[in-house]
Amino acid sequence: MENIKLSHSLNTKHEGNLFCAEISPIDGNLMVTAAADGFLYGNYLDNSSVPSVLHQSRELIHMFSFDVENGNILYTAEDCGHLHRIDLRVPALATGRKEVH
């Protein structure tokens, strides 16, 4: 075990426990993260840009999952009991996010 070394570190900008991290099936350089601070961030593994807010919740985001048929779509599981459908092709500040109940 003493030969194990850290190969990469990523500053996600989260201010709470990190609950979920997954590499985008569309862009292998994009790591999406969710945490107790209620933010869903897009983080580029090559640090080519600062992390961007993909979604913000009033509650913590326990986890998310990419849609198996469309890697541009993901679903969040939030503490308030809601699921949110996020389309990564739509800017985060755009209105009309679809909420799934």
C-alpha positions, 0 to 999 in steps of 0.5 A: 500500500505504500506505493500508492500515489495520488494521480489527480486532484480536482477542486470542485468548488463544493462547500459540503460533503461530496455524494456523487461524481461521474464522468460524462458518457459524452465528454470523457473530460467532464466530471459532474459532481453533486454534494450537500451544498445543493449544487451540481457542478461540471468540472473539466478534468484537464482544468481547462475551465473553472467548474460551472453550475449545472443545477442548484437545489434548495436541498442537498443532492444525494446523487444523479445518474446519466440517462442510459439512452442520452448522455446529455440528460441526467436526473438528480435525486434530492433531499426534498424528495424531488427528481430533476431532469437536467439537459446539459445542452441547455444553459443552467440559467435558462428557464423551463427545467423539467421536474419529474415527480 
